[in-house]
Amino acid sequence: MVICYSLTHLQRELSLISDNYKTGFVPTMGALHQGHISLVKRAHELSDKVIVSIFVNPTQFNNPLDLERYPRTVEEDCKRLEEAGADIVFVPTVGDIYPQKDERMFDLGGLDSVGEGPRRPGHFNGVAQVVTRLFDIVKPRYAYFGEKDFQQLSIIRYFTKELNYPVEIISCPTIREEDGLAMSSRNMLLTTEQRAVAPLIYKTLKMARERSQAQILSPDELCNWVTGEINSNSMLKTEYVEIVNSLTLRLVKNWNDHEQIQMCVAVFAGSVRLIDNIKLK
Ligand code: AMP
């Protein structure tokens, strides 16, 4: 496995890869866990060469404190990636990715009007900036993203198609801890007490899925129920609970108007913000 700490090094390595090879790309912000590793393993199944980037992208953080305390464990990450069989790890500098200030504003098709969009202004535009820049550099055939970040996945699919990138976006299922908590780099910021109660989030989502099948509660009522359940634990505080059409991300008001439905939540455990989602239909 080759580790490239600069753009020029990466470009040299990429130039050595045969044009016939299908390259698979896994962008990450590091602090890797089994969720990330599952993407790398999936990439191996479809691609001849697997490239992983580790870059904490400043333009997608709307909260400077969140950026500052985002965990950084590059050395350990590289060990895990080597074990998982990655071929190239790209650890660029901010200057490599943004030689000038990136002023680009992306059309996100309104997919950012719910969920994370209004709560993290500029976040998805920052995601679009970094992902397009990385696609331009790496020029992958396939790129792998986790369903854990459901809205991000939809938005990446949207602009990849809109901008005609010849990249196939492959989605990968959410990997969870044994107690159901979705794996996240932010989980390591939880205190022992917060970590102990965090599984309530997914437990409640699973109960909501069951309740949605009975269709006794309307989507809005079900969201209120989930909010109440999670907030009943004094260490957790929901920021939003939304039920959306899985394709358009429009808010769902009636169960029967939509074929595919997802419930998405953001929950604070102290100042640590956790997101999760579940397919209801
Ligand atoms: P991040 O480092 O948080 O930007 O995540 C990098 C990629 O890993 C994104 O495509 C995420 O959706 C994906 N990812 C993060 N956590 C998980 C998880 N628990 N299961 C599956 N994929 C994940």
Boltz pocket constraint, residues with backbone or C-beta under 6 A from the ligand:
constraints:
  - pocket:
      binder: B
      contacts: [[A, 27], [A, 28], [A, 29], [A, 30], [A, 34], [A, 35], [A, 36], [A, 38], [A, 39], [A, 144], [A, 145], [A, 146], [A, 147], [A, 148], [A, 149], [A, 172], [A, 173], [A, 174], [A, 175], [A, 176], [A, 182], [A, 183], [A, 184], [A, 185]]
      max_distance: 6.0
